[in-house]
Amino acid sequence: MTAEESSRAIEAVCRLAPVMPVLVVEDAAMAPRLAAALVAGGLPALEVTLRTPAALEAIRAMADVPGAVVGAGTLLTPNDVKAAVAAGARFGVSPGATPRLLDAVAEAGLPLLAGAATASEVMALLERGHRVQKFFPAEAAGGTAALRALGGPLPQVAFCPTGGIGPGNAAAWLALSNVICVGGSWVAPPAHIAAGRWDEITAIASAAANLVRSPHG
């Protein structure tokens, strides 16, 4: 997969909904119901972070849920990329980017939403063909003012900001012309998952799916 093809593929994933759930799954047995609840609410693009022992099995289980487009988050190493692809991930997300990681996803043909927080990091990814990037950690890296400022000299890059985003500020992020979607964990509260409160998760997802994006995003 060329960098241009990867960029188009990750853009298509990001355009599926205004919010991409960022999921920390502790019990893979819960994964299919969680994915189905989020898809039912209108959020089909799901990032399962590789932060728990259950993550890869959760990706495998979610990959079979109709309508779900499942990706692996917190990709840090080439081995993470191999494991994610083997589990059935259709895209990857990383908090930052290294040459080894970028080479690994290119070799694997895995579309990547790579993280950047500074103009230099954005430019380095752009040199590799990544026109859609993750702005992380969004709030800690300067919030909407910082990302708006990056859009001045770098208007050709679209972002999925993640980190510190919730129902109270998601709309402000989505109003930015260089934001294509936002990532957030609020749509699947851990207590709701543990208790199997799937209808409530669907309701939260539905509210998130109805957030309005900038017409220029």
N, C-alpha and C positions, 0 to 999 in steps of 0.2 A: 504494500500500500504506500503510495507516494504521500508526501507531506500535504499536498493539495487535496488528495482524496481523504486523508485523515481529517483535515480541517473541515471539509464539507460534511463528513460523517458526524463529527462531534457537534457541528452547528445544527444538524438535523435533530440530534438527540436533545439539545438544549431548547429547540423550538417546540418540542412536544407539549410543554406546559410552562407557565411562568415560575414554577417552583420545582426544584429537584430535591426530593427527600434525601437527607444524609442519615443513614441508618446504622446503628450499632446493634447488631443482633447477638444476643447471648444464648439463645436456644434455637437451633435450626428447625426444630419441629414447629415453631411458630411462624417460620418464614413464609410458607405459602399463603396462609391466611392474612398475614401482614401485607404481602404484595397485592393480594386480591382486594383488600380493603382500600389501599392507596390507588390502585388502578380504577376501582369503582368510583372513587372520588374525583377522578380526572387527572391523576398524577402518574403517568406510566413510566417515566424515566427514574430509575431507582439506583442510588449509589449505596452499596453495602461496603462499609469501611472494613478494612482488614485489621481490625483492632481486637478481635476476639477469636478464640479457638473455633468458634462455630461459623465464622464468616464465610469460608469457602463452601461449606456444606449448605449454608443459607443461599448463596448465589446459585448453586446447583438446583436447589429446590425452587427458587423464585423463577429461574429460567424457563420452567415449564408452565408458569401461570399465564393464561391467555392475556395478551395485551401488555405484558410487562416487558420493559427494555431494561435489562439489569446490567449494571456496571460495578466494577470493583474500585473502591476508594482507598486512600492512603497507600498507593503504590510507591514504594521507596527504592526497590532494587530490581534488577533483571529477574531474579527468582520470583519476586512478587508477580511480575508480569506473566511469567510462565504458568504460575499457579492459577492466576486469574483466568487466563485463556483456557486452561484445562478444565476449570470449573464452569465454563460457559459464559463468562462475562463478555458483553458486547461492546463495552467501552471501559476506559480507565480514567481515574482521577488521581492527581497527585498534589501534595501541598506545595511542592516546588518542582524544580527540574534539574537534573544533572545530565551531562552528555551520555553516560552509561544508560540511564533510564530512557532517554529519548532514542538512543540507538536500539534498545531492547523492544520498545513498542513499535518502532518502525519495522524491525525484523519480524515481529510477531503479527504485524498488520492490525494492531489494536488501536483504534482511535483514542486519543488522549486529551483530556482536559487538564492541562498542566498549570500549576500554580505560579503566580508572580505577584510581587508586592511593590516593586520599584520600576521606574522607567527603564533602567538597564536590564532588569530581568524580562520585562515585556519585550524589549528590543531583541534580546538574545533568543527568545522563543519565536519571535516574528522572523528572524533570520533563518530559523529551521522550518518555517512554513506554518507555524501555529497562529492562525488569525483569530481563533476563539480560545480564550484563556480563563483560568480561574483567578479571581482577585482574592488573595488570602494572606493573612487573616483580615477580613474586610473592615470591621469596625476598629480593630487595633492598629491597622495600617493607615488610618486617617479618615475612614468613613467615606460618605458620599462625596465630600469636598475633594478628597484625594483622587478618587476615581474620575470625577468630573474633570479635574485638572489634567489627568493623564490623557483624557479624550481630546484635548487640544492638539498636542503634537502627534498623537497616535490615533487618529480617528478610524483607521482601518482595522483596529482590533476591537472585538466584542468580548464582553466579560460575563462570567457567572460568579458574582461575589458570594463568598461563603465565610462564615465566622462571625458570630454575634448578631445574626439576622433572625428576626422573629416576626410575629404578626404585627407588632407595633411599629416596625420600621421597614418592612419588606416593600411596601408601596413606594416609599421614598427612593429606595434603590432601583426599583423597576421603572421609575419615572426618568432615570438617566438615559440619554440617547445611546450610550455605549454599553448598556446592560441588556443581555439577551434573556437571562433568567437569573434566579437566585437559588442558592443552596441552603437548606436549613433542616435542623433536626426536630423543630417544634411540631411538625405534622405527625410525628409518631412518638408521643411521649412514652418513655420506658414503662411507666406504671400502667398505661393503657395496654401496652403489648403484653406485659406480664399477666394482666388480668383478662386478656382476650376481649377487650372492649372494641371490637372491630367496627361496629356501627359508629362509634364516636370518632374513631380514626378516619373513617370515610367522610364524616361530616367536617372534620378539620381539613381534610384534603380537598373537599369540595370548595370550602371557603378560600383556600390557597389557590386553587385552580381558576377561581374567578377574579383574582387580582389582575389589574390592568397593566400591561406593559406599554412603554413608550412606543409610539408608532415608528420611531426611528431606530428602535433597538433590534 
